[in-house]
């Protein structure tokens, strides 16, 4: 099908919740994608941080294919080897105790919110201004942006939003109904907002002091992107509940909610469930992805290439750049111009880049990126900026 027809059918048959550029991505290889007309792009979006091993990895494809040929979803009514292997890996990496599997970031938030409420018997949750946790009702209640909340009110009550990066504001907001705090280690959708050093550590201490749960949303920061498998490891803390999704299965839908034993045990049979959650294909994909990340030292690569990328952006000395921020391969560029225009120009010049906010460019490349590809991206950015 040609580009024109795809765009026509999208307008006709797909609900218009996204605005898309006028090309159709057809396939990818490593850190590059190709559109239907054969044009090549450097991909700094990677399916919004999902395709962390890059595109077209043959080993990955072979593992997923083999699993599909064996069985796709025996369902949660039965034991699954791939599921328990994945749970064991995530428990070892997080140093927590038990997992619940779902299919997306927002579902990992729903499980976390339900688990926190069941365990603490308190409905109050404190989240951060500018925070993003998903779009289902529980997750949307924790999400801050009024534009996406407003049309769906009333949301869950008992959610309070306080300034991000200010642990004191969280402590001030705690009342007798507060059961948990939910926080991103770096705010992704807000435009890569990095909190002050020690923020998570302070939140951990406050939660301990007031006997409330700390839920860390690693949906965007997790799986090695910031230079640690979990971004909370930078502050050497142990959350009570952790959420993962996006990169966990290299683009195959999956969500995971991981918790300490005493909290996890509050979920009894029937308390929560998911037909597709933890299906064998997603779990096999995630098992491969984690092993590949570790075997190929992609977490170290994320740190190294992220530092190189930020250094190169700084060296552009562009009048258009206000601020460069981030950790590892989660980079935000605060710009003076309209980001939409810049994204469009980048696309025209063969670069996929995304803008979560009006004056912010966001870089979330695959963790396999190298200096040559970064240099290529910088060359395009330089011309456009
Ligand atoms: N939490 C964070 C931090 C996210 O960045 C996102 C998505 O961008 C979500 C939750 C929701 O994930 P999903 O879109 O998979 O539901």
Boltz pocket constraint, residues with backbone or C-beta under 6 A from the ligand:
constraints:
  - pocket:
      binder: B
      contacts: [[A, 103], [A, 104], [A, 105], [A, 106], [A, 107], [A, 109], [A, 132], [A, 133], [A, 134], [A, 135], [A, 184], [A, 186], [A, 188], [A, 189], [A, 217], [A, 218], [A, 219], [A, 220], [A, 221], [A, 245], [A, 246]]
      max_distance: 6.0
